[in-house]
Amino acid sequence: MNINTTKKEVFGILGLPRMGTTLVNNMLNSYNNCFCISEPHWANTLRPNSVRLDKVNFDTRNNNEIYTNLKRYLEESNEFQLGGIKETYREHQKKSANYILNSPHVDFIIAVIRKPDVGFDAWLRSNWRGYYISPQNYIKSYKSLCRDLENCNKEIYWVQYEKVCNEGIEYLNKVFNGRLILEEINNIKKTNYIFGDEKANVGGNIKPPKTGTEKVPPQAISLINEKLNTFYHKHDI
């Protein structure tokens, strides 16, 4: 199965942790003529020079050169038409996301967002500590992500996690509006190479999206929805 497109392009996938970036990453990696590598810039912070490559082969050890090397690799490839990088956005540590936002080699960005209260519930269910258990920090991160993307001078394609789960490829084709045309796929392949946090690749399969929350206190749900629902619904398709 292939993605139909008229030219070779480099893209980025960006979203908050637990928002569905791995799902979109895996969906695009299920096509023969597309690859998307997971969190190389973040990997260089976590464990430098720890790289496993099964599908593509170019140097990712220097953050300042990753996109240059990716662009060159894609242009020289007879196999791939599209190449990208997925990074998660952390408002208090935006360095890895900034490579996607600022690189001159990135042609467009796929922004993945999730229903706000359910997204925060996913943070709490992950049993993270510190920064990630505060609804105020979550609100700040969500707003910061949306504003950084809205102020970016690249073409942004907004993808809602819930609609990916409910509508699949048909929804993504509506989002891309002819720039990319994705053929229907029978199953989503687990991405078989990892650059960033290995736990981030545990997810990434289509399943019915959660409609409620398990761990978010009622007052926090009200606050999160009041502050963030406008940002979420602004990008309905």
Secondary structure, 3 states (H helix, E strand, C coil): CCEECCCCEEEEEEECCCCCHHHHHHHHHCCCCEEEEECHHHHHHHCCCCCCCCCCCCCCCCHHHHHHHHHHHHHHCCCCCEEEEEEECCCCCCHHHHHHHHCCCCCEEEEEECCHHHHHHHHHHCCCCHHHHCHHHHHHHHHHHHHHHHCCCCEEEEEEHHHHHHHCHHHHHHHHCCCCEECCCCCCCCCCCCCCCHHHHCCCCCCCCCCCCCCCCHHHHHHHHHHHHHHHHCCCC
